[in-house]
Amino acid sequence: MKALIISYYWPPSGGSGVQRWMYFAKYLGEFGIEPNVITVNEKQASYSSVDESLVQEIEHIRTLKTSTMEPIRLYSFLKSGSAKKSIPQGNVGGKKPGMMDKMARFIRANYFIPDARVGWNPYAFKKAKQLLQTEKFDFVITTGPPQSTHLVGLKLKRLMPNICWIADFRDPWTEVYYNDLFKRTKSNEAKDKKMELDVLQESNLVLTIGPSMQKLLQSKIEREKDKVKFIFNGFDETKISNAKVIENNIFTIAYVGTLSANYPYKSIVSALKRVKETDENRKFQINLAGKIETDVLADFKALESENILIHYHGIIAHSDALSMMKSANLLLLCLPVYEGSSIFVSGKLLEYAACNKPILGVFNPKSDAGFLVEKYTQGKVFLPENQMEIFNFIQDALNGNLTIKTDLKSPSEFERKATTQQLAELLKSI
């Protein structure tokens, strides 16, 4: 069987967004489905991060790259003098947007619907149409974000009704947390919702990353609700095992991933500040890696002292990120808290779980992510306002007094090969 996967994010793109379908594609062949990928030429793409080390994961996969039109690269160039350096992730301009940022937000919200990478659609559609007219594919799969990628699948389905089209939602579409920053006209809000609904109704299968998102998407359609399925993200056991452990002579706290002003990170900073004030002789270090906004980093840097070291490593290779996770004594996980945040599941959460380290989570404890932390890790999740509980958890971690859970489930069911087997069985059942 053959699958045509249409994905904007593909190696050498870095970050968590690329990994779901990179690993699905890596292992699909072992379950009788040959993956073929259409993606964007990385030289023209607007990636927020690049990880060349991921290319080796997909060298055996047929990959076709197309041109694109990327207006967001112009914003980056005007902002920093580089077409790549200031690519925003989600929001534009951070928590202190300037006049240009505000203008960019308005243009992004009202002229690029559903997102600023919609300029790739004509190129992706042309290549997919060409392939579908010359080769037989059992499945066409689109994955978003960018959610505009699903419009390629929608257009193909309307042109060729017999294709079997799967739409994979890694994040919510109209409910995504940074949409509140965009001032959309009512007509454009309606247009965005109509696009989402068309994708949900006309695809043969809707796939997503957890049960709460599954319920949200099911609530939007009146019929065929059972066509909405979920498969959790996962971790690659081989890469976890091979990740190097760096011995630290000081208690080490690590955060890996995206961290912006929309995340409740200040609760962590406040708790760490209280630790500092409670015991001036307490020594520990914090390793930060990923796309972290300048203002957010400054708040962490303000904690620095003779006994508290803050290291920002920037955007690092996935293998180095895994090494940082395995080498830490405590892992931090911070996710946006907003109405409907129960649907949000971090792409790195199950890698955290596989590293078997204590996790301090600051987000919605009743979310899918909170469920995973509670059932599969030596961790605890707190709402941002529970600052004393966050402080106590950090103190217990520093003192080696964390309560050890003895009834944890093994995260082995989320190993990438196992989740790919779930995918293959689901595809074959359509």
C-alpha positions as CSV (number, residue, x, y, z in Angstrom):
1,M,0.0,0.0,0.0
2,K,1.1,3.6,-0.7
3,A,0.5,6.8,1.3
4,L,1.0,10.3,0.1
5,I,1.9,12.5,3.1
6,I,1.6,16.3,2.6
7,S,3.5,18.0,5.4
8,Y,5.0,21.5,5.5
9,Y,7.3,20.6,8.4
10,W,9.8,18.0,7.4
11,P,13.6,17.6,8.1
12,P,15.7,19.7,8.2
13,S,12.9,21.6,10.0
14,G,13.4,21.2,13.7
15,G,11.2,21.4,16.8
16,S,8.4,19.1,18.0
17,G,6.0,19.8,15.1
18,V,8.1,17.8,12.6
19,Q,8.5,14.7,14.7
20,R,5.0,13.1,14.6
21,W,5.0,12.4,10.9
22,M,8.7,12.0,10.6
23,Y,8.5,9.0,12.9
24,F,5.3,7.7,11.4
25,A,6.9,7.7,8.0
26,K,10.1,6.2,9.3
27,Y,8.3,3.1,10.5
28,L,5.3,2.8,8.2
29,G,7.2,0.6,5.7
30,E,7.5,-2.1,8.4
31,F,3.8,-2.4,8.5
32,G,3.2,-2.7,4.7
33,I,2.6,1.0,3.8
34,E,5.1,2.8,1.7
35,P,5.4,6.6,2.7
36,N,5.8,9.2,0.0
37,V,6.2,12.8,1.1
38,I,5.5,16.2,-0.4
39,T,7.0,19.1,1.5
40,V,8.4,22.6,1.0
41,N,12.0,23.4,-0.2
42,E,13.8,24.2,3.0
43,K,15.7,27.0,1.3
44,Q,12.4,28.9,0.8
45,A,10.5,27.7,3.9
46,S,9.9,29.8,7.0
47,Y,10.9,27.4,9.8
48,S,11.3,28.7,13.3
49,S,14.1,26.1,13.9
50,V,16.3,23.8,11.9
51,D,17.8,20.5,12.9
52,E,20.0,18.9,10.2
53,S,20.5,15.8,12.4
54,L,16.9,14.7,11.7
55,V,17.6,14.3,7.9
56,Q,19.2,10.9,8.6
57,E,15.9,9.7,10.0
58,I,14.1,10.0,6.6
59,E,16.9,9.3,4.1
60,H,15.1,6.1,2.9
61,I,11.8,8.0,2.3
62,R,10.9,9.3,-1.1
63,T,10.6,13.1,-0.6
64,L,9.4,15.6,-3.2
65,K,10.1,19.3,-2.4
66,T,8.2,22.3,-3.9
67,S,8.6,26.0,-4.1
68,T,6.5,28.3,-1.9
69,M,5.7,31.9,-1.3
70,E,6.5,32.9,2.3
71,P,5.3,36.4,3.3
72,I,6.4,35.8,6.9
73,R,10.0,35.7,5.7
74,L,9.6,39.4,4.8
75,Y,8.4,40.2,8.4
76,S,11.5,38.4,9.7
77,F,13.8,40.3,7.3
78,L,12.3,43.7,8.3
79,K,12.5,42.7,12.0
80,S,16.1,41.4,12.1
81,G,17.7,41.7,8.7
82,S,17.4,38.0,8.2
83,A,14.7,36.1,6.4
84,K,14.9,33.3,9.0
85,K,16.1,34.7,12.3
86,S,12.8,36.3,13.5
87,I,10.3,33.7,12.3
88,P,7.6,33.9,15.0
89,Q,6.1,30.7,16.5
90,G,2.4,31.2,17.0
91,N,2.2,34.9,18.0
92,V,4.0,37.8,16.5
93,G,6.1,40.3,18.4
94,G,6.1,38.7,21.8
95,K,4.5,40.3,24.9
96,K,5.7,43.8,23.9
97,P,4.7,44.1,20.2
98,G,5.8,47.3,18.4
99,M,3.9,49.1,15.7
100,M,5.3,46.8,13.0
101,D,4.4,43.7,15.0
102,K,0.8,45.0,15.5
103,M,0.5,45.6,11.8
104,A,2.0,42.2,11.0
105,R,-0.6,40.6,13.4
106,F,-3.5,42.3,11.6
107,I,-2.2,41.4,8.2
108,R,-1.5,37.8,9.3
109,A,-5.0,37.5,10.8
110,N,-7.0,39.0,8.0
111,Y,-5.1,38.4,4.7
112,F,-3.5,35.0,5.3
113,I,-6.3,32.7,6.3
114,P,-6.0,30.3,8.0
115,D,-2.3,31.0,8.4
116,A,0.8,32.7,7.0
117,R,2.0,29.6,5.2
118,V,-1.0,29.4,2.9
119,G,1.3,30.5,0.1
120,W,2.6,27.0,-0.1
121,N,-0.8,25.6,-1.1
122,P,-0.7,26.1,-4.9
123,Y,2.7,24.5,-5.1
124,A,1.8,21.5,-2.9
125,F,-1.5,21.0,-4.7
126,K,0.1,21.1,-8.2
127,K,2.7,18.4,-7.1
128,A,0.1,16.2,-5.4
129,K,-2.3,16.4,-8.3
130,Q,0.5,15.4,-10.7
131,L,1.4,12.4,-8.6
132,L,-2.2,11.2,-8.1
133,Q,-2.8,11.4,-11.8
134,T,0.3,9.2,-12.6
135,E,0.5,6.9,-9.6
136,K,-1.9,4.9,-7.4
137,F,-2.0,5.9,-3.8
138,D,-4.2,4.2,-1.2
139,F,-4.1,7.2,1.2
140,V,-3.6,11.0,1.0
141,I,-2.6,12.4,4.4
142,T,-2.4,16.1,5.3
143,T,-1.1,17.3,8.7
144,G,-1.3,20.7,10.4
145,P,-0.2,23.1,11.6
146,P,0.0,24.9,9.3
147,Q,-3.7,24.1,9.0
148,S,-3.6,25.6,5.5
149,T,-2.1,22.3,4.5
150,H,-5.5,20.7,5.0
151,L,-6.9,22.9,2.3
152,V,-4.7,21.1,-0.2
153,G,-6.3,17.9,0.8
154,L,-9.8,19.4,0.6
155,K,-9.1,20.7,-3.0
156,L,-7.7,17.3,-4.0
157,K,-10.8,15.5,-2.5
158,R,-13.2,17.7,-4.4
159,L,-11.2,17.2,-7.6
160,M,-10.8,13.4,-7.1
161,P,-13.7,12.2,-4.8
162,N,-12.4,8.6,-4.8
163,I,-9.2,9.3,-2.9
164,C,-9.0,8.3,0.7
165,W,-8.0,11.5,2.6
166,I,-6.9,11.6,6.2
167,A,-6.6,15.0,8.0
168,D,-4.3,15.0,11.0
169,F,-4.6,17.8,13.6
170,R,-1.5,18.2,15.8
171,D,-3.0,21.4,17.3
172,P,-6.5,22.9,17.4
173,W,-7.4,25.1,14.4
174,T,-9.8,27.9,15.4
175,E,-9.2,27.4,19.2
176,V,-5.4,27.6,19.1
177,Y,-4.3,29.7,22.1
178,Y,-2.6,32.5,20.1
179,N,-5.7,33.3,18.0
180,D,-6.8,35.6,20.8
181,L,-3.9,37.9,19.9
182,F,-5.2,38.4,16.4
183,K,-7.9,41.0,15.7
184,R,-9.9,39.3,13.0
185,T,-13.0,40.8,11.3
186,K,-16.2,38.8,11.9
187,S,-16.3,37.8,8.3
188,N,-12.8,36.4,8.4
189,E,-13.5,34.5,11.6
190,A,-16.5,33.0,9.9
191,K,-14.3,32.1,6.9
192,D,-11.8,30.4,9.1
193,K,-14.4,28.3,10.8
194,K,-16.0,27.4,7.5
195,M,-12.6,26.1,6.2
196,E,-12.1,24.0,9.3
197,L,-15.6,22.5,9.1
198,D,-15.2,21.7,5.4
199,V,-12.0,19.8,6.2
200,L,-13.7,17.9,9.1
201,Q,-16.8,17.0,7.1
202,E,-15.2,16.0,3.8
203,S,-12.2,14.0,4.9
204,N,-12.5,10.2,5.2
205,L,-10.7,10.1,8.5
206,V,-9.8,12.8,11.1
207,L,-6.8,12.0,13.2
208,T,-5.5,13.9,16.3
209,I,-3.2,13.7,19.3
210,G,-5.4,13.0,22.3
211,P,-9.0,12.2,23.6
212,S,-9.8,15.8,24.5
213,M,-9.0,17.1,21.0
214,Q,-10.9,14.2,19.6
215,K,-14.0,15.3,21.5
216,L,-13.6,18.9,20.4
217,L,-13.3,17.9,16.7
218,Q,-16.3,15.5,17.0
219,S,-18.4,18.3,18.5
220,K,-18.0,20.3,15.3
221,I,-19.6,17.8,13.0
222,E,-23.1,16.4,13.0
223,R,-22.5,13.1,11.3
224,E,-19.8,10.4,11.2
225,K,-18.4,11.5,14.5
226,D,-16.7,8.1,14.9
227,K,-14.4,8.9,12.0
228,V,-12.4,11.2,14.4
229,K,-9.7,9.1,16.0
230,F,-6.6,9.9,18.1
231,I,-3.1,8.5,18.4
232,F,-0.8,10.0,21.1
233,N,2.6,11.4,20.1
234,G,5.5,9.2,21.3
235,F,9.2,8.7,21.8
236,D,11.9,6.8,19.9
237,E,13.4,4.2,22.3
238,T,16.6,3.9,20.3
239,K,17.3,7.6,20.4
240,I,16.5,7.8,24.1
241,S,18.8,4.9,24.9
242,N,21.6,6.3,22.8
243,A,21.3,9.8,24.2
244,K,24.5,10.6,26.2
245,V,24.1,11.3,30.0
246,I,26.3,14.2,31.1
247,E,27.2,14.0,34.8
248,N,26.6,17.2,36.7
249,N,28.1,18.0,40.0
250,I,25.2,20.3,40.8
251,F,21.4,19.8,40.9
252,T,20.2,20.5,37.4
253,I,16.8,21.7,36.3
254,A,16.0,21.6,32.5
255,Y,13.4,23.0,30.2
256,V,13.4,22.0,26.5
257,G,11.1,23.5,23.9
258,T,9.1,26.6,23.1
259,L,8.5,29.2,25.9
260,S,6.8,32.5,25.1
261,A,4.9,35.1,27.0
262,N,1.6,33.1,26.5
263,Y,3.0,30.4,28.7
264,P,2.6,30.6,32.6
265,Y,6.3,30.4,33.1
266,K,6.3,33.3,35.7
267,S,4.9,30.9,38.3
268,I,8.0,28.8,37.9
269,V,10.2,31.9,38.1
270,S,8.5,33.1,41.2
271,A,8.8,29.7,42.9
272,L,12.5,29.6,42.0
273,K,13.0,33.1,43.4
274,R,11.4,32.0,46.7
275,V,13.8,29.1,46.8
276,K,16.7,31.5,46.3
277,E,15.4,33.8,49.1
278,T,14.6,31.0,51.5
279,D,18.1,29.4,51.3
280,E,20.8,31.8,50.0
281,N,23.4,28.9,50.0
282,R,21.2,26.6,47.8
283,K,23.1,25.7,44.7
284,F,21.5,24.5,41.4
285,Q,21.6,25.3,37.7
286,I,18.9,25.7,35.1
287,N,19.5,24.5,31.5
288,L,17.2,26.1,28.9
289,A,17.0,25.1,25.3
290,G,14.6,25.8,22.4
291,K,12.8,28.8,21.1
292,I,12.5,31.0,24.1
293,E,11.4,34.6,23.8
294,T,13.9,37.3,24.8
295,D,11.7,38.7,27.6
296,V,11.1,35.3,29.0
297,L,14.8,34.4,29.1
298,A,15.5,37.7,30.8
299,D,13.1,36.8,33.6
300,F,15.0,33.5,34.2
301,K,18.4,35.3,33.9
302,A,17.3,37.7,36.7
303,L,17.5,34.6,39.1
304,E,21.2,34.2,38.4
305,S,23.6,34.5,41.3
306,E,26.8,33.0,42.6
307,N,25.0,29.8,43.5
308,I,22.3,29.7,40.8
309,L,23.6,29.3,37.2
310,I,21.3,29.9,34.2
311,H,22.5,28.4,30.9
312,Y,20.6,29.1,27.6
313,H,21.7,26.8,24.9
314,G,19.5,28.1,22.1
315,I,17.9,25.8,19.5
316,I,19.8,22.5,19.7
317,A,19.8,19.2,17.8
318,H,17.2,16.7,18.9
319,S,19.9,14.3,20.1
320,D,21.3,17.0,22.3
321,A,17.9,17.9,23.6
322,L,17.4,14.2,24.7
323,S,20.8,14.3,26.3
324,M,19.8,17.4,28.3
325,M,16.6,15.7,29.4
326,K,18.4,12.5,30.5
327,S,21.1,14.5,32.4
328,A,18.7,16.6,34.4
329,N,17.5,16.0,38.0
330,L,14.2,17.8,37.3
331,L,12.4,18.6,34.1
332,L,10.1,21.6,33.7
333,L,7.0,21.4,31.5
334,C,5.0,24.6,30.9
335,L,1.9,24.8,28.6
336,P,-0.6,27.6,27.8
337,V,-3.5,27.8,30.2
338,Y,-6.7,29.1,28.5
339,E,-10.3,28.1,28.0
340,G,-10.2,24.7,26.4
341,S,-6.5,24.1,27.3
342,S,-7.4,20.5,28.2
343,I,-6.7,19.6,24.6
344,F,-3.1,20.7,24.6
345,V,-0.4,18.0,24.6
346,S,3.2,18.9,24.3
347,G,5.2,17.0,21.6
348,K,8.1,16.4,24.0
349,L,6.0,15.2,27.0
350,L,6.4,11.5,26.2
351,E,10.1,11.9,25.6
352,Y,10.2,13.5,29.1
353,A,8.4,10.4,30.4
354,A,10.8,8.0,28.7
355,C,13.7,9.7,30.4
356,N,12.3,8.6,33.7
357,K,12.9,11.9,35.5
358,P,10.7,13.9,37.9
359,I,8.6,16.4,36.0
360,L,7.2,19.7,37.3
361,G,4.3,20.7,35.1
362,V,2.6,24.1,35.2
363,F,-0.6,23.9,33.2
364,N,-4.1,22.5,33.4
365,P,-3.9,19.3,35.6
366,K,-7.2,18.0,34.1
367,S,-5.8,18.1,30.6
368,D,-4.7,15.2,28.5
369,A,-1.1,16.2,29.2
370,G,-1.9,16.2,33.0
371,F,-3.3,12.7,32.7
372,L,-0.1,11.5,31.0
373,V,2.1,13.1,33.6
374,E,0.1,11.6,36.4
375,K,-0.1,8.1,35.0
376,Y,3.3,7.6,33.3
377,T,5.8,9.8,35.1
378,Q,7.3,10.7,38.5
379,G,5.7,14.2,38.1
380,K,3.1,16.5,39.3
381,V,1.1,19.2,37.5
382,F,-0.1,22.5,39.1
383,L,-2.2,25.4,38.0
384,P,-0.1,28.6,37.7
385,E,-1.9,30.2,40.7
386,N,-0.8,27.4,43.0
387,Q,2.6,29.0,43.6
388,M,3.2,27.6,47.1
389,E,2.6,24.0,45.8
390,I,5.1,24.7,43.0
391,F,7.6,26.0,45.5
392,N,7.2,23.0,47.8
393,F,7.6,20.6,44.8
394,I,10.9,22.3,43.8
395,Q,12.1,22.2,47.4
396,D,11.3,18.5,47.8
397,A,13.1,17.8,44.5
398,L,16.2,19.7,45.6
399,N,16.1,17.9,49.0
400,G,15.5,14.5,47.5
401,N,12.1,14.2,49.3
402,L,9.7,13.8,46.4
403,T,7.0,11.2,47.0
404,I,7.8,8.2,44.7
405,K,4.8,6.8,42.8
406,T,4.8,3.1,42.8
407,D,1.8,2.4,40.5
408,L,3.0,4.1,37.4
409,K,2.1,2.6,34.0
410,S,5.0,2.0,31.5
411,P,5.2,4.5,28.7
412,S,6.3,1.7,26.3
413,E,2.9,1.8,24.5
414,F,4.0,5.2,23.2
415,E,7.2,4.0,21.6
416,R,7.3,5.3,18.0
417,K,7.1,1.9,16.4
418,A,4.1,1.0,18.5
419,T,2.2,4.2,17.7
420,T,3.0,3.7,14.0
421,Q,1.5,0.2,14.2
422,Q,-1.6,1.8,15.6
423,L,-1.7,4.1,12.6
424,A,-1.1,1.4,10.1
425,E,-4.0,-0.7,11.5
426,L,-6.2,2.3,11.5
427,L,-5.4,3.1,7.9
428,K,-6.0,-0.4,6.8
429,S,-9.4,-0.5,8.5
430,I,-10.8,2.4,6.5
